[in-house]
Structures are given as structure tokens and as C-alpha cells.
Amino acid sequence: MINISAKAKEKVAQLRQDTGLGEDYFLRVSVVGGGCSGLSYKLDFDNESQPNDQVFEAEGVKIVTDLKSFLYLCDTTLDFSDGLNGKGFHFTNPNASRSCGCGESFAV
């Protein structure tokens, strides 16, 4: 399962509304190679499902990830921060053995 905090849920709803995307769009979370630690998170809206997609609903938000990314994202929580130390989405990933200082990449 991939979880989402209440604050991230609010921000996702705001972004969907600001961009004019309908309810048929879901949140796609994936892992791609890159970043200082080797793997990076990718977050986007999508409305096309793929054959090996894993689909979850958390806090009323439909979250979709491909099977390969799910192996890295299992039990991860998506959160949003708007504090003085940085604004944006961040992931709390229990599978990550280390992450870079900026928090945008990780290793397992």
C-alpha cells in the first residue's frame, strides 16, 4: 500500500483543481533511476492505466504505481510540507536504506 497524509491530500486536490483536471485523473507515483543516491521519486497526474499497475486508494485519493516501482514504494507515505525548511511533496519510505540531503533521491 502507498499512503498519503491529509496535508498531501489537500495539496493534490488543489493542484488538480488549479490545472483543471477532472476526477478521471489519478496520482501516478513511480521510481526512476537518478539523483545523488541512485533512485528518484516521480509524481504526476495520469488518466491512462497500464497492464501491471498497482492501484490504491488512500484518504480518498486514487494512487497508481507500476509493479517495478511498487517494490520500492511498499508502505511509503506521501506527505506535503510548506514550512520554512522547504516546500513540496516528500516521501517517508521505510524501504530506503539512505537518502540524499535534499530528500529527493534514495537507495535501497
C-alpha positions in Angstrom: 0.0 0.0 0.0 1.1 3.6 -0.6 -0.3 6.1 1.9 -1.0 9.8 1.7 -1.1 12.3 4.6 -4.1 14.7 5.0 -1.8 17.7 4.0 -0.7 15.9 0.8 -4.3 15.1 0.0 -5.3 18.7 0.3 -2.4 19.8 -2.0 -3.2 17.1 -4.6 -6.8 18.3 -4.7 -5.7 21.9 -5.0 -3.3 21.0 -7.9 -6.0 19.0 -9.7 -8.4 22.0 -9.4 -5.7 24.6 -10.4 -4.8 22.6 -13.5 -8.4 21.8 -14.5 -8.0 18.1 -14.4 -11.1 16.0 -13.9 -11.8 13.2 -11.5 -10.7 10.7 -14.1 -7.1 11.7 -13.4 -5.2 9.9 -10.7 -1.9 10.4 -8.9 0.9 8.3 -10.5 3.9 7.6 -8.3 7.0 5.9 -9.7 10.6 5.4 -9.1 13.2 6.2 -11.7 17.0 5.9 -11.8 18.9 9.1 -11.0 19.6 11.6 -8.2 22.5 11.6 -5.8 21.5 8.4 -4.1 20.6 6.4 -7.3 16.8 6.4 -7.3 14.4 9.3 -7.5 10.7 9.6 -7.0 8.4 10.8 -9.8 5.0 12.2 -9.1 2.4 13.2 -11.8 -1.2 13.1 -12.8 -2.3 10.5 -15.3 -5.5 9.1 -16.7 -4.3 6.0 -18.5 -3.8 2.8 -16.7 -1.1 0.3 -17.7 -1.4 -3.5 -17.6 0.8 -4.1 -14.5 -0.4 -1.1 -12.5 -0.9 -1.4 -8.8 -3.9 0.7 -7.7 -4.5 2.0 -4.2 -6.9 4.4 -2.6 -5.8 6.4 0.5 -7.6 9.3 2.0 -10.0 9.2 -1.0 -7.1 9.7 -3.4 -6.5 7.1 -6.2 -2.8 6.4 -6.3 -1.3 4.2 -9.1 2.2 2.8 -9.5 3.8 0.4 -11.8 4.8 -3.0 -10.4 8.5 -2.4 -10.5 8.2 0.9 -8.6 5.9 -0.7 -6.1 8.7 -3.0 -5.0 10.5 0.2 -3.8 7.4 2.1 -2.6 5.6 -0.5 -0.5 4.3 1.1 2.8 5.6 4.5 1.7 3.7 7.7 2.8 3.5 10.7 0.6 3.4 14.0 2.6 3.5 17.7 1.9 5.4 20.3 3.7 5.0 24.1 3.4 7.4 25.1 6.2 10.4 27.3 6.3 12.8 24.3 5.6 11.3 23.7 2.2 8.0 23.4 0.4 6.9 20.4 -1.5 6.0 16.8 -1.5 8.2 14.3 0.3 8.2 10.6 0.8 8.6 8.6 4.0 9.9 5.4 2.7 10.7 2.5 5.2 12.4 0.6 2.3 15.1 3.3 1.8 18.5 2.5 3.4 19.7 6.0 2.8 18.6 9.2 1.1 20.3 12.3 -0.1 20.4 15.6 1.9 17.6 17.2 -0.3 15.4 14.1 0.2 14.6 13.8 -3.5 16.5 10.6 -4.0 17.2 7.4 -2.1 18.9 4.0 -2.2 17.7 0.5 -1.0 
